[in-house]
Amino acid sequence: MIIDRLYEEVLKKGPICVGIDTRIEYIPNDILNDETTIEEKIFKFNKRIIDETHDLVACYKVQIACYEAFGIDGLKAYSKTLKYIKEKGNIVIGDIKRGDISSTAKMYAKAHFEGDFEVDFITVNPYMGYDAISPYCEYLEKGNKGLFVLAKTSNESSKDFQELEVDDEPLYMKVSKEIEKWGEKYVGKNGFSLIGSVVGCTNPKEIVDISNTCKNTFFLIPGYGAQGGKGKGLSALFKNNMCGVVNSSRGIITSYNPREAVLEMKEDILKWLR
């Protein structure tokens, strides 16, 4: 199963996920001033990041909005980036955050689990309930695709809805329990499901509470670095089991030395577990 492979990559390399959320202002002048298309500029920048970090990270997360903003050229760069990550032997998460149902969700599944935009995992929004999850499940049956479902996000206003009390517990916990339930039939040999949760590392107490309740859930953990998340806050989560990947985007891809930035992030997370 792909979730077993991701877990094993974490054990081997550490729980680092690099977010390739490329923007024009991140691209250095030596690439930006090339007499090439925007597609080629973006991909050349991304390739440099991947080449410098692929042997150190568990996976990559690529935010599609950063590429959609540049139209067809941007989407071509997105597709080339996904393919290059897979050529290097790494796992890739398509950060698409789709949240529709029925035949529309089936088309999203086809778009991102097949063809030009094919990835190993995608992010989805559960606001419309299981109907927003089930259309993807046919792709999970073979074990080589997975989902990360939004549960407790890292943005400040997540509390507006996610922390509302429902039947004496916060909504994010109810959602997390549903995610665990949805994933029961997709649990791999290492005890984690192909349906995981997105929980921000700016919520260290909440993520531990969710993990203690949802034993089969593997986490995609955004919010490290620029959004305020720190390695120390994750020590309580990882001390018993490496049950997630921690994403950093700007902190790595805008660094003068992305490889060194990954090594520093890894040290910041793992030093609290020794």
VOPAGU-2260 file (C-alpha; in pm, 1 decimal, decimal comma):
REM VOPAGU-2260
SITE   aa  ch    i         X         Y         Z
SITE  MET   A    0       0,0       0,0       0,0
SITE  ILE   A    1     114,2     354,0     -69,7
SITE  ILE   A    2      56,0     450,1     294,9
SITE  ASP   A    3     297,3     175,3     404,4
SITE  ARG   A    4     554,3     307,4     161,2
SITE  LEU   A    5     508,0     662,4     294,1
SITE  TYR   A    6     544,7     544,9     654,4
SITE  GLU   A    7     859,5     353,0     564,9
SITE  GLU   A    8    1001,7     661,3     391,5
SITE  VAL   A    9     940,7     855,8     713,2
SITE  LEU   A   10    1125,7     594,1     918,4
SITE  LYS   A   11    1416,1     595,6     671,3
SITE  LYS   A   12    1449,3     967,4     594,6
SITE  GLY   A   13    1249,8    1152,7     861,5
SITE  PRO   A   14     901,2    1309,1     850,1
SITE  ILE   A   15     976,9    1591,8     607,1
SITE  CYS   A   16     741,4    1694,0     325,9
SITE  VAL   A   17     855,3    1975,3      97,1
SITE  GLY   A   18     575,2    2193,4     -35,0
SITE  ILE   A   19     655,4    2306,2    -388,3
SITE  ASP   A   20     423,1    2606,2    -386,3
SITE  THR   A   21     610,7    2803,7    -647,7
SITE  ARG   A   22     545,9    3174,0    -708,0
SITE  ILE   A   23     717,7    3406,3    -949,3
SITE  GLU   A   24     872,0    3607,7    -666,2
SITE  TYR   A   25    1045,6    3291,2    -541,3
SITE  ILE   A   26    1224,9    3225,8    -869,8
SITE  PRO   A   27    1582,8    3363,8    -875,0
SITE  ASN   A   28    1694,1    3601,2   -1148,5
SITE  ASP   A   29    1925,1    3351,4   -1316,6
SITE  ILE   A   30    1614,5    3147,0   -1406,9
SITE  LEU   A   31    1366,7    3432,3   -1435,2
SITE  ASN   A   32    1577,8    3614,9   -1692,6
SITE  ASP   A   33    1608,0    3312,0   -1920,7
SITE  GLU   A   34    1451,0    3362,1   -2261,6
SITE  THR   A   35    1208,5    3075,6   -2201,4
SITE  THR   A   36     837,0    3026,0   -2130,1
SITE  ILE   A   37     684,2    3056,9   -1784,9
SITE  GLU   A   38     633,4    2679,9   -1794,1
SITE  GLU   A   39    1004,9    2623,8   -1839,5
SITE  LYS   A   40    1102,5    2880,8   -1575,0
SITE  ILE   A   41     874,7    2726,0   -1312,1
SITE  PHE   A   42     982,8    2372,2   -1389,5
SITE  LYS   A   43    1352,4    2461,0   -1390,9
SITE  PHE   A   44    1312,1    2617,0   -1044,4
SITE  ASN   A   45    1117,5    2316,8    -915,3
SITE  LYS   A   46    1367,1    2071,7   -1062,5
SITE  ARG   A   47    1648,6    2247,0    -877,5
SITE  ILE   A   48    1461,1    2209,6    -546,3
SITE  ILE   A   49    1384,3    1842,3    -610,4
SITE  ASP   A   50    1739,5    1759,3    -719,8
SITE  GLU   A   51    1880,3    1911,9    -401,3
SITE  THR   A   52    1638,2    1745,5    -157,6
SITE  HIS   A   53    1492,0    1422,5    -298,1
SITE  ASP   A   54    1718,7    1190,8     -97,8
SITE  LEU   A   55    1632,3    1365,3     232,1
SITE  VAL   A   56    1252,7    1388,5     229,2
SITE  ALA   A   57     963,1    1147,9     273,2
SITE  CYS   A   58     747,6    1316,5       9,1
SITE  TYR   A   59     655,3    1635,6    -173,1
SITE  LYS   A   60     330,0    1831,2    -169,4
SITE  VAL   A   61     249,0    2040,5    -475,3
SITE  GLN   A   62     -20,3    2310,1    -439,5
SITE  ILE   A   63    -209,7    2325,0    -766,1
SITE  ALA   A   64    -333,4    2683,7    -718,2
SITE  CYS   A   65      21,2    2812,9    -762,4
SITE  TYR   A   66      18,4    2664,0   -1111,6
SITE  GLU   A   67    -344,2    2729,0   -1210,2
SITE  ALA   A   68    -268,2    3098,7   -1164,5
SITE  PHE   A   69     -49,3    3084,6   -1476,3
SITE  GLY   A   70    -307,8    2914,4   -1695,5
SITE  ILE   A   71    -209,0    2641,3   -1940,6
SITE  ASP   A   72     165,0    2705,9   -1903,7
SITE  GLY   A   73     134,6    2679,4   -1527,4
SITE  LEU   A   74     -55,1    2351,4   -1545,7
SITE  LYS   A   75     204,0    2212,0   -1786,0
SITE  ALA   A   76     470,7    2300,0   -1527,9
SITE  TYR   A   77     257,7    2133,5   -1257,5
SITE  SER   A   78     232,3    1813,9   -1463,9
SITE  LYS   A   79     605,5    1810,6   -1542,0
SITE  THR   A   80     685,7    1864,5   -1173,5
SITE  LEU   A   81     468,0    1571,2   -1064,2
SITE  LYS   A   82     624,1    1342,9   -1322,8
SITE  TYR   A   83     976,6    1447,7   -1226,1
SITE  ILE   A   84     912,9    1378,8    -857,3
SITE  LYS   A   85     795,9    1029,0    -945,2
SITE  GLU   A   86    1095,5     977,3   -1176,0
SITE  LYS   A   87    1319,7    1051,0    -878,0
SITE  GLY   A   88    1137,1     778,6    -683,1
SITE  ASN   A   89     953,5    1006,3    -440,5
SITE  ILE   A   90     592,5    1012,7    -324,5
SITE  VAL   A   91     385,1    1315,2    -426,4
SITE  ILE   A   92      73,8    1471,1    -273,3
SITE  GLY   A   93    -146,3    1683,0    -496,9
SITE  ASP   A   94    -273,6    1962,1    -274,4
SITE  ILE   A   95    -601,4    2024,6    -456,7
SITE  LYS   A   96    -851,5    2045,5    -163,6
SITE  ARG   A   97   -1150,7    1938,5    -369,5
SITE  GLY   A   98   -1483,1    1914,1    -186,3
SITE  ASP   A   99   -1758,4    1833,7    -434,4
SITE  ILE   A  100   -1976,8    1521,4    -463,4
SITE  SER   A  101   -2114,6    1262,0    -702,5
SITE  SER   A  102   -2016,2    1273,9   -1071,4
SITE  THR   A  103   -1812,8    1592,6   -1021,9
SITE  ALA   A  104   -1596,8    1429,0    -756,0
SITE  LYS   A  105   -1553,3    1127,0    -982,7
SITE  MET   A  106   -1409,8    1356,6   -1247,0
SITE  TYR   A  107   -1175,1    1510,7    -991,6
SITE  ALA   A  108   -1064,6    1159,8    -897,2
SITE  LYS   A  109    -999,8    1071,0   -1259,8
SITE  ALA   A  110    -814,4    1398,5   -1316,3
SITE  HIS   A  111    -575,8    1354,7   -1023,5
SITE  PHE   A  112    -539,4     978,1    -991,5
SITE  GLU   A  113    -486,3     927,3   -1366,8
SITE  GLY   A  114    -334,5    1107,8   -1661,8
SITE  ASP   A  115    -135,3    1430,8   -1672,0
SITE  PHE   A  116    -196,1    1526,7   -1307,4
SITE  GLU   A  117    -156,9    1181,1   -1150,2
SITE  VAL   A  118     -32,6    1179,3    -791,0
SITE  ASP   A  119     -13,4     931,2    -502,0
SITE  PHE   A  120    -231,9    1125,6    -256,3
SITE  ILE   A  121    -468,2    1420,3    -283,8
SITE  THR   A  122    -615,5    1654,6     -25,0
SITE  VAL   A  123    -994,8    1677,2      -0,5
SITE  ASN   A  124   -1249,2    1879,4     196,9
SITE  PRO   A  125   -1511,5    1678,3     391,8
SITE  TYR   A  126   -1761,7    1961,8     446,1
SITE  MET   A  127   -2027,5    1787,1     234,6
SITE  GLY   A  128   -1985,1    1460,4     424,9
SITE  TYR   A  129   -1903,2    1110,8     302,8
SITE  ASP   A  130   -2049,9    1193,0     -38,5
SITE  ALA   A  131   -1742,8    1412,6     -89,0
SITE  ILE   A  132   -1511,2    1118,7      -7,0
SITE  SER   A  133   -1672,3     806,8    -151,3
SITE  PRO   A  134   -1618,1     889,5    -523,5
SITE  TYR   A  135   -1243,3     857,6    -467,5
SITE  CYS   A  136   -1261,1     520,1    -295,0
SITE  GLU   A  137   -1256,3     306,0    -608,8
SITE  TYR   A  138    -898,9     427,4    -657,3
SITE  LEU   A  139    -810,5     325,3    -301,7
SITE  GLU   A  140    -914,5     -35,6    -356,7
SITE  LYS   A  141    -584,8    -127,9    -525,5
SITE  GLY   A  142    -387,7      32,8    -242,3
SITE  ASN   A  143    -175,4     264,9    -455,9
SITE  LYS   A  144    -370,6     589,5    -399,3
SITE  GLY   A  145    -469,2     775,7     -83,9
SITE  LEU   A  146    -645,5    1079,8      59,6
SITE  PHE   A  147    -564,4    1341,3     319,8
SITE  VAL   A  148    -887,2    1491,1     453,3
SITE  LEU   A  149    -900,7    1835,3     616,9
SITE  ALA   A  150    -968,4    1803,1     989,9
SITE  LYS   A  151    -798,0    2079,6    1193,8
SITE  THR   A  152    -619,6    2329,9     975,8
SITE  SER   A  153    -336,2    2566,1    1065,2
SITE  ASN   A  154    -500,1    2898,2     973,0
SITE  GLU   A  155    -606,5    3130,2    1254,4
SITE  SER   A  156    -975,7    3143,6    1161,0
SITE  SER   A  157   -1007,5    2763,3    1156,1
SITE  LYS   A  158   -1163,0    2807,3    1500,0
SITE  ASP   A  159   -1465,7    2979,7    1344,5
SITE  PHE   A  160   -1611,7    2639,8    1256,2
SITE  GLN   A  161   -1365,5    2366,0    1348,1
SITE  GLU   A  162   -1372,6    2437,8    1721,3
SITE  LEU   A  163   -1751,0    2467,1    1755,8
SITE  GLU   A  164   -1889,0    2231,0    2018,9
SITE  VAL   A  165   -2106,0    1952,2    1878,7
SITE  ASP   A  166   -2239,5    1694,3    2126,8
SITE  ASP   A  167   -1985,2    1805,1    2387,2
SITE  GLU   A  168   -1679,2    1781,7    2163,6
SITE  PRO   A  169   -1522,2    2012,7    1905,3
SITE  LEU   A  170   -1629,5    1966,8    1546,9
SITE  TYR   A  171   -1273,8    1887,1    1436,5
SITE  MET   A  172   -1278,5    1581,3    1663,9
SITE  LYS   A  173   -1606,8    1460,8    1518,9
SITE  VAL   A  174   -1463,1    1504,7    1170,1
SITE  SER   A  175   -1145,0    1321,4    1272,8
SITE  LYS   A  176   -1346,9    1027,4    1403,9
SITE  GLU   A  177   -1538,9    1010,9    1076,8
SITE  ILE   A  178   -1212,4    1013,8     881,3
SITE  GLU   A  179   -1091,2     721,5    1092,1
SITE  LYS   A  180   -1418,8     537,9    1026,8
SITE  TRP   A  181   -1406,1     604,2     651,9
SITE  GLY   A  182   -1057,6     457,6     639,9
SITE  GLU   A  183   -1122,2     136,5     834,8
SITE  LYS   A  184   -1119,3     -90,3     528,8
SITE  TYR   A  185    -799,8      64,3     389,0
SITE  VAL   A  186    -555,1      -3,7     673,6
SITE  GLY   A  187    -210,1    -121,1     567,4
SITE  LYS   A  188      39,7    -355,9     727,9
SITE  ASN   A  189     185,0     -79,0     946,9
SITE  GLY   A  190    -153,2       8,6    1095,9
SITE  PHE   A  191    -227,5     327,0     900,4
SITE  SER   A  192    -514,1     394,3     663,3
SITE  LEU   A  193    -507,0     523,2     307,0
SITE  ILE   A  194    -746,5     792,2     431,4
SITE  GLY   A  195    -548,1    1026,6     654,2
SITE  SER   A  196    -604,7    1366,6     813,6
SITE  VAL   A  197    -472,1    1715,7     760,0
SITE  VAL   A  198    -398,8    1871,6    1099,7
SITE  GLY   A  199    -182,4    2181,3    1135,5
SITE  CYS   A  200     126,6    2174,1    1355,7
SITE  THR   A  201      13,5    2506,3    1499,1
SITE  ASN   A  202    -231,8    2285,6    1692,6
SITE  PRO   A  203       6,4    2051,7    1882,8
SITE  LYS   A  204    -236,7    1960,6    2161,8
SITE  GLU   A  205    -522,4    1895,4    1920,7
SITE  ILE   A  206    -315,4    1670,9    1696,5
SITE  VAL   A  207    -208,5    1457,7    1994,0
SITE  ASP   A  208    -570,4    1430,5    2108,9
SITE  ILE   A  209    -676,6    1324,6    1758,2
SITE  SER   A  210    -392,6    1072,2    1732,6
SITE  ASN   A  211    -478,5     920,4    2069,8
SITE  THR   A  212    -837,9     873,3    1954,4
SITE  CYS   A  213    -775,2     780,5    1590,2
SITE  LYS   A  214    -504,0     514,2    1605,6
SITE  ASN   A  215    -506,8     426,8    1234,9
SITE  THR   A  216    -483,5     784,2    1108,2
SITE  PHE   A  217    -168,5     909,4     938,0
SITE  PHE   A  218    -128,4    1287,6     930,2
SITE  LEU   A  219     -30,1    1550,1     678,2
SITE  ILE   A  220      87,4    1833,4     902,0
SITE  PRO   A  221     113,5    2180,6     744,1
SITE  GLY   A  222     200,3    2504,1     921,4
SITE  TYR   A  223     567,3    2445,9    1005,2
SITE  GLY   A  224     799,9    2744,9     992,6
SITE  ALA   A  225     642,1    3049,6     829,7
SITE  GLN   A  226     303,2    2978,0     987,7
SITE  GLY   A  227     450,9    2932,4    1334,4
SITE  GLY   A  228     478,6    2556,3    1381,6
SITE  LYS   A  229     791,3    2424,7    1559,7
SITE  GLY   A  230     954,1    2087,3    1600,9
SITE  LYS   A  231     920,0    2088,0    1979,3
SITE  GLY   A  232     541,6    2104,1    1951,0
SITE  LEU   A  233     541,3    1777,5    1756,8
SITE  SER   A  234     748,3    1580,9    2007,0
SITE  ALA   A  235     443,7    1450,7    2197,3
SITE  LEU   A  236     295,5    1322,1    1870,2
SITE  PHE   A  237     607,0    1153,0    1735,7
SITE  LYS   A  238     758,6    1016,5    2056,6
SITE  ASN   A  239     568,0     687,1    2030,6
SITE  ASN   A  240     512,5     659,5    1656,3
SITE  MET   A  241     614,9     850,2    1344,3
SITE  CYS   A  242     255,3     890,6    1234,2
SITE  GLY   A  243     276,9    1181,5     992,0
SITE  VAL   A  244     468,2    1406,3     756,2
SITE  VAL   A  245     538,9    1770,2     834,5
SITE  ASN   A  246     515,7    2012,6     544,8
SITE  SER   A  247     726,3    2321,4     491,8
SITE  SER   A  248     697,8    2527,0     175,2
SITE  ARG   A  249     837,5    2881,9     184,8
SITE  GLY   A  250    1099,3    2797,4     446,7
SITE  ILE   A  251    1263,2    2552,4     209,9
SITE  ILE   A  252    1195,8    2658,6    -147,1
SITE  THR   A  253    1291,4    3023,0     -85,7
SITE  SER   A  254    1609,5    2926,8      97,3
SITE  TYR   A  255    1947,6    3001,6     -58,3
SITE  ASN   A  256    2032,5    2639,6      25,4
SITE  PRO   A  257    1719,1    2417,4      20,7
SITE  ARG   A  258    1916,2    2108,7     117,6
SITE  GLU   A  259    2050,2    2276,5     429,5
SITE  ALA   A  260    1700,6    2405,4     511,3
SITE  VAL   A  261    1565,3    2049,2     498,8
SITE  LEU   A  262    1845,8    1924,6     723,3
SITE  GLU   A  263    1779,6    2203,9     974,8
SITE  MET   A  264    1406,4    2127,0     975,5
SITE  LYS   A  265    1473,9    1756,7    1027,6
SITE  GLU   A  266    1706,9    1831,7    1316,9
SITE  ASP   A  267    1451,7    2068,0    1474,2
SITE  ILE   A  268    1189,8    1791,8    1471,1
SITE  LEU   A  269    1400,8    1487,2    1560,4
SITE  LYS   A  270    1619,4    1636,0    1835,7
SITE  TRP   A  271    1321,3    1635,6    2074,4
SITE  LEU   A  272    1278,5    1259,2    2029,3
SITE  ARG   A  273    1630,8    1156,1    2134,6
